[in-house]
Amino acid sequence: MTLETIYEKASGIIGIDGMTVNERLYVSGLMDIFDQAKKNDKDLAKTILKALKVDLKSIDKIV
């Protein structure tokens, strides 16, 4: 999946600010890709979370 596709999926979420990280991943359809990236590509995992508007402090704890 390209970075452009990741950002497109993330930007299409309505009401993202009121969602948990898991809800954001599920609604965007990025959960499986994130789970793989968390194991194999930490930079991609961080990029996905940034695209989903997760704050940097939380990203550091998650990844």
DSSP file (Angstrom, degrees, kcal/mol; ACC not computed):
  #  RESIDUE AA STRUCTURE BP1 BP2  ACC     N-H-->O    O-->H-N    N-H-->O    O-->H-N    TCO  KAPPA ALPHA  PHI   PSI    X-CA   Y-CA   Z-CA
    1    1 A M              0   0    0      0, 0.0     2,-0.1     0, 0.0     0, 0.0   0.000 360.0 360.0 360.0 137.0    0.0    0.0    0.0
    2    2 A T     >  -     0   0    0      1,-0.1     4,-2.0     4,-0.0     5,-0.1  -0.413 360.0-116.8 -83.1 160.8    1.3    3.4   -0.9
    3    3 A L  H  > S+     0   0    0      1,-0.2     4,-2.5     2,-0.2     5,-0.2   0.863 116.9  58.1 -62.5 -35.5    1.6    6.3    1.5
    4    4 A E  H  > S+     0   0    0      1,-0.2     4,-2.2     2,-0.2    -1,-0.2   0.918 106.0  48.0 -60.7 -43.7   -0.9    8.2   -0.7
    5    5 A T  H  > S+     0   0    0      2,-0.2     4,-2.6     1,-0.2    -1,-0.2   0.898 109.8  52.9 -64.1 -41.0   -3.4    5.4   -0.2
    6    6 A I  H  X S+     0   0    0     -4,-2.0     4,-2.3     1,-0.2    -2,-0.2   0.942 111.8  44.9 -59.5 -48.3   -2.8    5.4    3.6
    7    7 A Y  H  X S+     0   0    0     -4,-2.5     4,-2.4     1,-0.2    -1,-0.2   0.847 111.5  53.6 -67.4 -33.5   -3.4    9.2    3.8
    8    8 A E  H  X S+     0   0    0     -4,-2.2     4,-0.9    -5,-0.2    -1,-0.2   0.931 110.8  46.0 -64.2 -45.4   -6.5    8.9    1.6
    9    9 A K  H  < S+     0   0    0     -4,-2.6     3,-0.4     1,-0.2    -2,-0.2   0.907 115.1  47.7 -63.4 -41.6   -8.0    6.3    3.8
   10   10 A A  H >< S+     0   0    0     -4,-2.3     3,-1.2     1,-0.2    -1,-0.2   0.883 109.1  52.5 -68.2 -39.1   -7.2    8.3    6.9
   11   11 A S  H 3< S+     0   0    0     -4,-2.4    -1,-0.2     1,-0.2    -2,-0.2   0.672  98.7  66.3 -74.0 -15.1   -8.6   11.6    5.6
   12   12 A G  T 3< S+     0   0    0     -4,-0.9     2,-0.5    -3,-0.4    -1,-0.2   0.448  75.4 108.6 -84.6   0.6  -11.9   10.0    4.7
   13   13 A I    X   -     0   0    0     -3,-1.2     3,-0.6    -4,-0.1     2,-0.5  -0.663  58.5-149.8 -84.9 127.1  -12.9    9.3    8.3
   14   14 A I  T 3  S+     0   0    0     -2,-0.5    -2,-0.1     1,-0.2    -3,-0.0  -0.817  80.3  13.0 -94.7 131.9  -15.6   11.5    9.7
   15   15 A G  T >  S+     0   0    0     -2,-0.5     3,-1.2     2,-0.0    -1,-0.2   0.766  75.5 152.9  79.0  26.6  -15.5   12.2   13.4
   16   16 A I  G X   +     0   0    0     -3,-0.6     3,-1.8     1,-0.3     8,-0.1   0.816  61.6  66.1 -60.6 -33.0  -11.9   11.0   13.8
   17   17 A D  G 3  S+     0   0    0      1,-0.3    -1,-0.3     0, 0.0    -2,-0.0   0.777 100.6  49.7 -64.2 -26.1  -11.2   13.3   16.8
   18   18 A G  G <  S+     0   0    0     -3,-1.2    -1,-0.3     2,-0.0     2,-0.3   0.336  96.7  94.5 -93.0   7.5  -13.7   11.4   19.0
   19   19 A M  S <  S-     0   0    0     -3,-1.8     2,-0.1    -4,-0.2    -4,-0.0  -0.680  72.3-121.4-103.2 152.7  -12.3    7.9   18.2
   20   20 A T     >  -     0   0    0     -2,-0.3     4,-2.3     1,-0.1     5,-0.2  -0.344  37.5-102.9 -75.5 169.0   -9.8    5.7   19.9
   21   21 A V  H  > S+     0   0    0      1,-0.2     4,-2.5     2,-0.2     5,-0.2   0.921 123.7  50.9 -61.3 -44.1   -6.8    4.6   18.0
   22   22 A N  H  > S+     0   0    0      1,-0.2     4,-2.5     2,-0.2    -1,-0.2   0.897 109.5  50.3 -62.1 -39.9   -8.3    1.1   17.5
   23   23 A E  H  > S+     0   0    0      2,-0.2     4,-2.9     1,-0.2     5,-0.3   0.913 110.3  50.3 -63.5 -41.8  -11.5    2.7   16.2
   24   24 A R  H  X S+     0   0    0     -4,-2.3     4,-1.9     1,-0.2     6,-0.3   0.921 112.2  47.0 -61.8 -44.5   -9.5    4.8   13.8
   25   25 A L  H  X>S+     0   0    0     -4,-2.5     5,-1.7     2,-0.2     6,-1.0   0.914 115.6  45.5 -63.6 -43.2   -7.5    1.8   12.5
   26   26 A Y  H ><5S+     0   0    0     -4,-2.5     3,-0.8     1,-0.2    -2,-0.2   0.951 114.1  46.0 -66.5 -50.7  -10.7   -0.2   12.1
   27   27 A V  H 3<5S+     0   0    0     -4,-2.9    -1,-0.2     1,-0.3    -2,-0.2   0.850 113.6  49.9 -64.1 -34.6  -12.8    2.4   10.3
   28   28 A S  H 3<5S-     0   0    0     -4,-1.9    -1,-0.3    -5,-0.3    -2,-0.2   0.674 108.1-124.2 -77.3 -16.4  -10.0    3.4    8.0
   29   29 A G  T <<5S+     0   0    0     -4,-0.8     4,-0.3    -3,-0.8    -3,-0.2   0.679  82.1 112.9  79.9  17.5   -9.3   -0.2    7.0
   30   30 A L     >< +     0   0    0     -5,-1.7     4,-2.7    -6,-0.3     5,-0.2   0.340  38.0 100.3-103.7   5.5   -5.7    0.1    8.1
   31   31 A M  H  > S+     0   0    0     -6,-1.0     4,-2.7     1,-0.2     5,-0.2   0.929  84.5  43.8 -61.5 -48.9   -5.7   -2.3   11.1
   32   32 A D  H  > S+     0   0    0      1,-0.2     4,-2.1     2,-0.2    -1,-0.2   0.912 115.9  47.9 -64.5 -42.1   -4.2   -5.3    9.4
   33   33 A I  H  > S+     0   0    0     -4,-0.3     4,-2.6     2,-0.2    -1,-0.2   0.906 112.4  50.0 -64.7 -40.9   -1.5   -3.2    7.6
   34   34 A F  H  X S+     0   0    0     -4,-2.7     4,-2.8     2,-0.2    -2,-0.2   0.927 108.3  52.4 -62.9 -45.0   -0.7   -1.5   10.9
   35   35 A D  H  X S+     0   0    0     -4,-2.7     4,-1.0     1,-0.2    -1,-0.2   0.903 112.9  44.6 -59.2 -41.8   -0.4   -4.8   12.8
   36   36 A Q  H  X S+     0   0    0     -4,-2.1     4,-2.3     1,-0.2     3,-0.4   0.914 113.9  49.7 -66.6 -43.1    2.1   -6.1   10.1
   37   37 A A  H  X S+     0   0    0     -4,-2.6     4,-2.9     1,-0.2     8,-0.4   0.862 103.3  60.0 -65.7 -35.6    4.0   -2.8   10.1
   38   38 A K  H  < S+     0   0    0     -4,-2.8    -1,-0.2     1,-0.2    -2,-0.2   0.848 114.1  37.4 -61.2 -33.1    4.2   -2.7   13.9
   39   39 A K  H  < S+     0   0    0     -4,-1.0    -2,-0.2    -3,-0.4    -1,-0.2   0.848 135.2  18.2 -83.6 -37.6    6.1   -6.0   13.7
   40   40 A N  H  < S+     0   0    0     -4,-2.3    -3,-0.2     1,-0.2     2,-0.2   0.639 129.4  29.3-115.2 -18.9    8.2   -5.4   10.5
   41   41 A D     X  +     0   0    0     -4,-2.9     4,-2.1    -5,-0.3     3,-0.5  -0.640  52.8 179.3-151.0  83.4    8.3   -1.7    9.7
   42   42 A K  H  > S+     0   0    0      1,-0.2     4,-2.4     2,-0.2     5,-0.2   0.835  84.5  57.2 -58.0 -36.3    8.1    0.7   12.7
   43   43 A D  H  > S+     0   0    0      1,-0.2     4,-2.1     2,-0.2    -1,-0.2   0.908 107.9  46.8 -63.9 -40.9    8.5    3.7   10.5
   44   44 A L  H  > S+     0   0    0     -3,-0.5     4,-2.5     2,-0.2    -2,-0.2   0.902 110.1  53.6 -66.2 -40.5    5.4    2.7    8.4
   45   45 A A  H  X S+     0   0    0     -4,-2.1     4,-2.0    -8,-0.4    -2,-0.2   0.917 110.4  47.2 -59.4 -43.5    3.5    2.0   11.6
   46   46 A K  H  X S+     0   0    0     -4,-2.4     4,-2.5     1,-0.2    -1,-0.2   0.890 110.1  53.1 -64.9 -39.4    4.3    5.5   12.9
   47   47 A T  H  X S+     0   0    0     -4,-2.1     4,-2.5     2,-0.2    -2,-0.2   0.904 107.6  51.2 -62.9 -41.9    3.3    7.0    9.5
   48   48 A I  H  X S+     0   0    0     -4,-2.5     4,-1.5     2,-0.2    -1,-0.2   0.932 111.6  47.0 -61.0 -46.1   -0.1    5.3    9.7
   49   49 A L  H  <>S+     0   0    0     -4,-2.0     5,-2.4     1,-0.2    -2,-0.2   0.887 111.2  51.3 -65.5 -38.5   -0.7    6.6   13.2
   50   50 A K  H ><5S+     0   0    0     -4,-2.5     3,-1.8     1,-0.2    -1,-0.2   0.912 107.9  52.7 -62.6 -41.8    0.3   10.1   12.1
   51   51 A A  H 3<5S+     0   0    0     -4,-2.5    -1,-0.2     1,-0.3    -2,-0.2   0.820 106.8  53.5 -62.3 -30.4   -2.1    9.9    9.2
   52   52 A L  T 3<5S-     0   0    0     -4,-1.5    -1,-0.3    -5,-0.2    -2,-0.2   0.269 120.0-112.5 -89.0  11.3   -4.8    9.0   11.6
   53   53 A K  T < 5 +     0   0    0     -3,-1.8     2,-0.4     1,-0.2    -3,-0.2   0.833  58.8 160.4  62.9  37.5   -4.0   12.1   13.7
   54   54 A V      < -     0   0    0     -5,-2.4    -1,-0.2    -6,-0.1    -2,-0.1  -0.742  44.8-109.4 -85.7 136.9   -2.6   10.3   16.7
   55   55 A D     >  -     0   0    0     -2,-0.4     4,-2.3     1,-0.1     3,-0.3  -0.288  22.6-115.8 -69.7 154.6   -0.5   12.5   18.9
   56   56 A L  H  > S+     0   0    0      1,-0.2     4,-2.4     2,-0.2     5,-0.2   0.837 112.9  56.4 -61.9 -36.8    3.3   11.9   19.0
   57   57 A K  H  > S+     0   0    0      1,-0.2     4,-1.4     2,-0.2    -1,-0.2   0.918 111.0  44.5 -61.4 -43.2    3.4   11.0   22.7
   58   58 A S  H  > S+     0   0    0     -3,-0.3     4,-2.4     2,-0.2    -2,-0.2   0.886 109.8  55.7 -68.3 -39.1    0.8    8.2   22.0
   59   59 A I  H  X S+     0   0    0     -4,-2.3     4,-2.9     1,-0.2    -2,-0.2   0.926 105.8  51.8 -59.1 -44.9    2.6    7.0   18.9
   60   60 A D  H  < S+     0   0    0     -4,-2.4    -1,-0.2     1,-0.2    -2,-0.2   0.860 112.2  46.4 -61.1 -35.6    5.9    6.6   20.9
   61   61 A K  H  < S+     0   0    0     -4,-1.4    -1,-0.2    -5,-0.2    -2,-0.2   0.869 116.5  44.0 -72.9 -36.9    4.0    4.5   23.5
   62   62 A I  H  <        0   0    0     -4,-2.4    -2,-0.2     1,-0.2    -3,-0.2   0.911 360.0 360.0 -76.3 -44.4    2.2    2.4   20.8
   63   63 A V     <        0   0    0     -4,-2.9    -1,-0.2    -5,-0.2    -3,-0.2   0.409 360.0 360.0 -97.7 360.0    5.1    1.7   18.5
